[in-house]
């Protein structure tokens, strides 16, 4: 994505509903999101559970997690509490990012919770 942002920054990278995001906007938003994750205490190599619907902000969060050097662990937004708890433990996630509430999770995890911000 970085190469496209540098080579064709004003080309459309993503369409969602009535929104269109250029490569520059997508790059800038995901890099900004990465900075917010780092400021929240995430470190390269951390595993981050991501539960979000198929919206442009999912892409921003996904790319932002990667830009922060973290590992994305995506889960279906329809996952049950038990399924999310299993993935959090099995993948050794230190954090969770959810578009909406996934139900009460164990107080020992996740360490952080964040929501994708718009552009």
C-alpha positions in Angstrom: 0.0 0.0 0.0 2.9 2.3 0.7 4.1 2.0 -2.9 0.7 2.9 -4.2 0.4 5.8 -1.9 3.8 7.1 -3.1 3.2 6.4 -6.8 -0.5 7.2 -7.2 -1.6 9.0 -4.0 -4.9 10.4 -5.5 -6.1 7.1 -7.0 -9.0 5.4 -5.3 -7.8 2.6 -3.0 -11.1 1.7 -1.3 -14.8 2.2 -1.6 -17.3 1.7 1.2 -20.9 2.8 0.9 -20.7 6.3 -0.5 -17.1 6.9 0.8 -14.1 6.7 -1.4 -10.6 6.7 0.1 -7.5 7.5 -1.9 -4.2 5.8 -1.3 -2.9 8.9 0.4 -5.9 9.0 2.8 -5.7 5.3 3.5 -2.0 5.5 4.1 -2.2 8.5 6.3 -5.1 7.1 8.4 -3.4 3.7 8.9 -0.1 5.3 9.9 -2.0 7.6 12.3 -3.8 4.6 13.7 -0.5 2.8 14.2 0.8 5.8 16.1 -2.2 5.7 18.4 -1.7 2.0 19.0 2.0 2.6 19.9 1.0 5.5 22.2 -1.5 3.1 23.9 1.4 0.8 24.7 1.5 -1.8 21.9 4.8 -3.0 20.8 6.0 -4.7 17.6 5.2 -8.4 17.7 2.1 -8.0 20.0 -0.9 -9.9 18.8 -4.1 -7.8 18.4 -7.5 -9.3 18.0 -9.6 -7.3 15.5 -13.4 -7.7 15.3 -15.0 -5.3 12.8 -17.5 -5.5 10.0 -16.5 -5.0 6.3 -16.2 -1.2 6.4 -13.4 1.1 5.4 -12.3 1.5 9.1 -11.6 -2.2 9.2 -9.0 -1.7 6.5 -7.5 1.3 8.4 -7.3 -0.7 11.6 -5.9 -3.8 9.9 -3.2 -1.8 8.1 -2.6 0.3 11.2 -2.0 -2.8 13.3 0.5 -4.0 10.8 2.2 -0.6 10.5 2.7 -0.7 14.2 4.6 -4.0 13.7 1.9 -6.0 15.4 0.2 -9.2 14.3 -3.5 -8.9 13.3 -5.8 -11.7 14.6 -9.1 -11.1 12.8 -12.3 -12.7 14.1 -15.8 -12.7 12.8 -18.0 -10.1 14.4 -20.6 -12.8 14.9 -18.3 -14.8 17.2 -19.6 -15.8 20.5 -18.0 -14.7 23.8 -16.6 -18.2 24.2 -15.1 -18.1 20.7 -13.5 -14.7 21.3 -12.1 -15.9 24.7 -10.7 -18.9 23.0 -8.9 -16.9 20.2 -7.6 -14.3 22.7 -5.9 -17.1 24.7 -4.9 -19.4 21.9 -3.3 -16.6 19.9 -1.9 -15.0 23.0 -3.5 -11.6 22.1 -2.4 -8.7 24.3 -5.1 -6.4 23.0 -8.5 -6.4 21.3 -10.0 -3.9 19.0 -13.7 -4.2 18.4 -16.2 -2.2 16.4 -18.9 -3.0 19.0 -19.2 -4.7 22.3 -18.4 -8.4 22.0 -19.7 -9.2 25.5 -17.9 -9.1 28.9 -14.5 -10.5 28.6 -12.2 -11.7 31.3 -10.7 -8.8 33.3 -7.2 -10.1 32.7 -7.5 -9.6 28.9 -7.4 -7.6 26.8 -4.8 -5.1 28.1 -6.0 -2.4 25.6 -9.1 -1.7 23.7 -9.4 0.8 20.9 -11.8 1.8 18.3 -11.0 2.9 14.7 -11.4 6.6 14.3 -12.6 8.0 11.0 -10.3 9.9 8.6 
